[in-house]
Amino acid sequence: MKYLICAALVAAGPLLADPAEGLWKTEPGRDGTFGHVSIAACGAALCGTLKEAFNADGSHRDSGAVGKPIVWDMRPEGGGQYDHGRIWDPQRDKTFRSKMVLEGDRLDVSGCVGPFCVAQTWQRLN
């Protein structure tokens, strides 16, 4: 019986994953470059790491930002809403207060400094 419970818990692991977890393609920046961000659980919150960077033509970009945290402390609020997070914009080298809204395979990500906000829509890759 003990083994059956352990097997059930191991099998349930993927079912307990937050719906925003996965690999996301960012919108192109001002210069056309974009990235792939991996969103995963980090404690009770979600965090995202830049996994790959690309030039406007889709070729791989050698970026010192690859492997660095892009999103952190994003707390699920229910109904596809995430808040109280931070996001780092490598093009501007600035960190913003951030929130996200998940709608299917679309993740609306916004960041604000004071009254000024910027937003992007990221597309799920997996």
C-alpha positions in Angstrom: 0.0 0.0 0.0 2.8 2.4 0.9 4.4 1.9 -2.6 1.0 2.6 -4.3 0.7 5.9 -2.5 4.3 6.9 -3.4 3.7 5.9 -7.1 0.5 8.0 -7.1 2.3 11.0 -5.7 5.1 10.7 -8.3 2.5 10.4 -11.1 0.6 13.4 -9.8 3.7 15.7 -9.9 3.1 16.9 -13.5 -0.6 17.4 -12.7 0.3 19.8 -9.9 2.4 22.0 -12.1 1.3 25.6 -12.5 -0.4 26.2 -15.9 2.1 29.0 -16.6 5.1 26.7 -16.3 6.8 25.9 -19.6 8.9 27.5 -22.3 7.7 30.9 -23.7 8.8 33.0 -26.7 9.0 36.7 -25.9 7.9 39.5 -28.3 10.7 41.0 -30.3 12.4 44.0 -28.6 13.1 47.3 -30.2 15.9 45.8 -32.3 13.9 42.7 -33.3 15.7 40.4 -30.9 13.7 37.9 -28.9 14.2 35.1 -26.4 12.9 31.9 -25.0 12.1 32.1 -21.3 11.6 29.0 -19.1 9.0 29.5 -16.4 9.1 27.2 -13.4 8.2 27.0 -9.8 10.5 28.6 -7.2 8.9 27.9 -3.9 5.4 29.2 -3.8 6.1 31.6 -6.7 7.1 31.3 -10.4 10.4 32.3 -11.8 11.7 32.6 -15.3 15.2 32.1 -16.8 16.3 33.2 -20.3 17.2 29.9 -22.0 18.0 31.2 -25.5 18.4 34.5 -27.3 17.8 35.2 -31.0 18.5 37.9 -33.5 15.7 39.4 -35.6 16.3 36.8 -38.4 15.9 33.9 -35.9 19.6 33.0 -35.7 21.0 32.4 -32.3 22.3 35.5 -30.5 25.4 35.4 -28.3 23.9 37.2 -25.2 25.4 37.5 -21.7 21.8 37.4 -20.5 21.3 33.7 -21.4 21.0 31.7 -18.2 20.0 34.7 -16.1 16.8 35.2 -14.2 14.3 37.3 -16.1 11.2 36.9 -13.9 11.0 36.1 -10.2 8.6 36.1 -7.2 5.6 35.9 -9.5 2.8 34.8 -7.2 -0.3 33.0 -8.5 -3.5 34.9 -7.6 -6.0 32.5 -9.2 -7.9 32.7 -12.5 -4.7 33.0 -14.6 -3.5 36.1 -12.7 0.0 36.5 -11.3 1.2 39.4 -9.3 3.9 40.8 -6.9 6.7 39.7 -9.2 9.7 41.4 -10.7 11.0 41.3 -14.3 14.3 42.3 -15.7 14.6 43.8 -19.2 18.0 43.0 -20.5 17.8 45.5 -23.3 17.2 48.4 -20.9 19.1 46.7 -18.0 16.2 47.7 -15.7 14.0 45.8 -13.3 10.3 46.5 -13.0 7.4 45.5 -10.8 5.6 42.9 -12.8 2.4 40.9 -13.2 1.2 38.3 -15.7 -2.1 37.1 -17.1 -2.3 33.6 -18.6 -4.9 33.0 -21.4 -4.4 29.6 -23.0 -1.1 29.6 -24.9 -0.7 33.4 -24.4 1.0 35.0 -21.4 0.5 38.8 -21.1 3.5 40.1 -19.1 3.8 43.7 -17.9 6.3 45.7 -15.9 6.1 49.1 -14.3 8.4 51.7 -12.8 6.2 54.3 -11.2 3.4 55.3 -13.5 5.3 54.0 -16.6 4.5 50.5 -17.8 5.5 48.3 -20.7 3.8 45.1 -21.8 4.4 42.1 -24.0 2.5 39.0 -25.0 4.6 35.8 -24.9 3.6 32.7 -26.8 3.9 29.2 -25.4 6.4 26.9 -27.1 5.7 23.8 -25.0 
